[in-house]
Amino acid sequence: MARPAWQRALGVQRVAFVLLFLSTLLIVIPAVAIIGTITVRGMGAVSWEFLTTMPTKGMRAGGIFPAIVGTLELVSLTVVFALPIGIATAIYLTEYATDNWLTRLVRLAIVNLSGVPSVVYGLFGLGLFVMFLGFGTSLLAGALTLAIMILPVIITASEEALRSVPKSFREISLSLGASHWQTVRHAVLPFAIPGIMTGTILGIGRAAGETAPILFTVAAFYLPRLPDSIFDQAMALPYHLYVISTQIPNIPASQRYGTAFVLLVLVLSLNLAAVILRARFRRRRQW
Amino acid sequence: MVSEAPAAVTMAAQQWSVWYGTVQALKSVTLDIRSREILGVIGPANSGKTSFLRSLNRMNDMNPAFRYEGKIALDRQDIYRELDGQTVRRRVGIVFALPLPLPMSIRENILYGPRLRGERNRARLEELVERSLKAASLWEEVRDRLDSSAMKLSGGQQQRLCIARTLAMEPDVVLFDEPCSGLDPISTAKVEETMVQLKAHYTLVLVTNNTKQAARVSDRVAFFLMGELIELGSTEVMFTAPRDRRTNDYITGRFG
């Protein structure tokens, strides 16, 4: 005898639940596997010496100091370019722009920029900054390329942060005789800063981890010294990892895992900082 | 209280009409506001009273759908043609319906306007804080915690802070947009008392949904209905012998 309909429905529900749960579980597996493997195999390779000395023996031994410094310099310079432009754009879009064809075009551009594959940014940077503008393979060219890549992240996060400031703050400020700009500067921006910072840190995390955009624009295969100006090449962690993993034979695995571990810790701690900042801000805000 | 009285200022609306998009909110309102009086503005929802109030200090400018006809004068100057919005808002302050301090300290809330106007003199700023808080009857309650967050004050205190914040700009005219709608009766009484005291030095316009409040504090009352000014007269006459039947119906609670 066939089971009644309600029992069948219950069975279907159970199956659906298990499938949904397994799918969710599936996302945890790669995260744990990646972080676990790299931590277990890479942590041992990391020492004070590994972090603070130059590579030796054709990068088969020694430290990754120049790659760490290169990445930090690259990322700092990226922020210097991306942050002012990103915030300015977000302010314009949320506080000044009216809905017209130009605004819609800008928004379309932002959405599209965030969908461009990172290797395309690399080639774009090579064409525009390295060759056309003559910056050569340099920190400057790399940082500008990365800045363009993370601009959509910063703009979107900043816009969201600005929009979350209550409309009444703007009205109050204007009613107290403030100009439009004074209102943005004193009654809107201060309350949007935490949100903007969160977005910026997420952008930095992305910039620190990308390989393709820096491949043709800044990264040096091996540089026996630190870069001495923004027109100099630099080593960077993601590219260094790529090089020692694919281009150099007979290299001890500990070098690779150590480098991967350092990169992972850098990017994950940036993301963690963003999460903590956001949580603290939400708890503390008073409106 | 307030040491130096601002110059007595009058305002006047002449055939003032307002549209939001295609919807007309005010229909050719002509009305004068006398120096150092409290003009009560009453009327049911959608009568145009708030639109009228916000016209008086150009708070409608930010609404892209806002359109107007006619003229509003502040001391004989046309505020829409001869003055810019920022200047008008500095001279005509407004207290909103909800007590909304900015999430800053009490002191910073009060000094927001004066600082942006360019006042840098410490002593003068300190004096402004004290004077404005006293004028808004809040000084005694907050004098020893000026640097604590304004968000920690009670609703009634917050609203009096908002009044103090508006007074700190040293405006000529102060507009009140249903300032007690979110307050309990005791806080309401305090705010009303404050308004009556302010009358000695300022010109006040009070929009209220509470006809009894209008009766208590206004010198004259204007009754708006569906965007039209139906009747304007002294409070006594309006509440005892209004000329228009609709005014009578409204104040006796027959509609609205």
Chai-1 contact restraints between the chains, C-beta under 6 A:
chainA,res_idxA,chainB,res_idxB,connection_type,confidence,min_distance_angstrom,max_distance_angstrom,comment,restraint_id
A,S168,B,L100,contact,1.0,0.0,6.0,A-B,restraint_1
A,I172,B,L100,contact,1.0,0.0,6.0,A-B,restraint_2
A,S175,B,R89,contact,1.0,0.0,6.0,A-B,restraint_3
A,S175,B,I94,contact,1.0,0.0,6.0,A-B,restraint_4
A,L176,B,Y112,contact,1.0,0.0,6.0,A-B,restraint_5
A,L176,B,G113,contact,1.0,0.0,6.0,A-B,restraint_6
A,G177,B,R89,contact,1.0,0.0,6.0,A-B,restraint_7
A,G177,B,R90,contact,1.0,0.0,6.0,A-B,restraint_8
A,G177,B,G113,contact,1.0,0.0,6.0,A-B,restraint_9
A,G177,B,M169,contact,1.0,0.0,6.0,A-B,restraint_10
A,A178,B,L116,contact,1.0,0.0,6.0,A-B,restraint_11
A,S179,B,Q86,contact,1.0,0.0,6.0,A-B,restraint_12
A,Q182,B,L116,contact,1.0,0.0,6.0,A-B,restraint_13
A,Q286,B,P103,contact,1.0,0.0,6.0,A-B,restraint_14
A,Q286,B,M151,contact,1.0,0.0,6.0,A-B,restraint_15
A,W287,B,P103,contact,1.0,0.0,6.0,A-B,restraint_16
